[in-house]
Amino acid sequence: MTTGSGILTLGGNVTANASATPASILGNLDLGSATRTFNVANGAADPDTIDNAGGTLNVTSSFTANTGKVFNVTANQTGTMDINGGATLTLGNAANVLTTSDTNGILNKNGAGFLDIPNANTSFDGTLQINAGTVQVQNAQSLGDATNRGRVTFSGGTLDLRNNAATSFSNNISVTADSTINVDRLTTGTDLTHTLGTLSIGANTLTVAGGNSFNLTLGATTLSGAATINTATSGTDVTVGAVSGAVQLGSGTLSAGGNNSSTSFSGTISGTGGSFVKQGAGTMTIPGSNTYTGATTIANGTLAFGGTTIGGTPTSTLFLGSTATLGTLHITGDTILDFGNSSASTLDTTNFKIDSGVRITIMNWVESIDYFNAQNWLAGTTPPNLGDRGVGDQLQIAFDGFNNNSTAWLQYGAEKHITPTPEPATYGAMMIGAALAFTGFRRWRKTRVTKT
């Protein structure tokens, strides 16, 4: 079926006899605001196939393709499905009903309508470009298998990941305009996490939506601009592998490093409300200045910052489950430094600064196991001298179980520790207590000997 440069609007159904070659659409086809049936008789060489060789299939009302009807984008061509708002095109209930003839084939999804791809299409190895509307995939191989893995490019619109079990869709994602990924189930049930492949995004916003605690995991992530990764639903988190570029956190949590590789994040992290989690055994180095106000959790490995500004409203939190190495730690608002409850944690910073009026609470710190090292204490209000305790800016820091008069900056070998030290009166009380205990013990021994 060839329409040339015009648009062919159907007034009824289409019947074709594909005795040796598949049926094809070359040009622009409008279904004419009604449900249309394409009856293509099986030929000797091919099943019922509609080849799109550069044309547009315009869907103006909802319909479900018959089982076995194949939509194919021919080699080196770009085909389009333009689905009007309120309309849904559901591909047939069979495998391989959406295919590309080669890896250069591109299927454009235009229009505000809905494209539903319920089954596996292992022969789709081209690119799905979502320009508008929603594309729903329900099978791990809806857009190709491990051998023929299709790619998804967002120029707008939504990719809807739906399955009742955690599913690895694995398709690589490229975002060139503000877009959305929705993570959900087909029916109501428990929380789950779906997985996609790598992510490449520029200075755009990727919004991840879904039910509460329905999460998304991505592979290695490249941010070529000041990207924003935003979660639209409370409790929905995003996890990525290695990450490079600049990112602005929206709400929710961005986790990175889960592939255990060591990487240098060549940009900055900014934003309000979101939090960041370092996962995996590798070292993630972020040399730039970071200004996000949410919580930072180092669950594993090492997170090395060039410069970090933390502190927000409500109180910001830095969770340490391993090692954080910072060039400059500048705390601008009330902050909790949490050293965790199990393994040893270390916070190493070359330069430390705390603004006037700010309060720092240090929790779960265990002496000789956890370390807070600061080589230089920069001027906030009144920076202390090395060896001072309970002086100037130190009074703005309180270790859990100690008052702020106990905070000291002391040198041990090459390291300079911020650490709690009991007041002299406390030392005296401890020594008196020990002496009394020793005296009591000797009197008890003497009494036992006399009685004997």
Beta strands, then each sheet from edge to edge (+ up, - down):
strand 1: 2-9
strand 2: 14-17
strand 3: 23-30
strand 4: 38-41
strand 5: 49-52
strand 6: 56-59
strand 7: 63-64
strand 8: 70-73
strand 9: 78-83
strand 10: 88-90
strand 11: 98-100
strand 12: 106-110
strand 13: 114-117
strand 14: 127-130
strand 15: 134-137
strand 16: 151-154
strand 17: 158-162
strand 18: 173-175
strand 19: 179-184
strand 20: 193-195
strand 21: 199-201
strand 22: 205-210
strand 23: 215-217
strand 24: 221-231
strand 25: 238-239
strand 26: 243-249
strand 27: 253-256
strand 28: 263-264
strand 29: 269-271
strand 30: 275-278
strand 31: 283-290
strand 32: 296-298
strand 33: 302-310
strand 34: 316-320
strand 35: 323-331
strand 36: 335-338
strand 37: 346-354
strand 38: 360-363
strand 39: 371-377
strand 40: 397-399
strand 41: 407-412
strand 42: 415-420
sheet 1: 1+ 3+ 5+ 8+ 11+
sheet 2: 1+ 3+ 6+ 9+ 12+ 14+ 16+ 18+ 21+ 24+ 22+ 19+ 17+ 15+ 13+ 10+ 7+
sheet 3: 1+ 3+ 6+ 9+ 12+ 14+ 16+ 18+ 21+ 24+ 26+ 29+
sheet 4: 2+ 4+
sheet 5: 20+ 23+ 25+ 27+ 30+ 32+ 34+ 36+ 38+ 40+
sheet 6: 28+ 31+ 33+ 35+ 37+ 39+
sheet 7: 41+ 42-
end
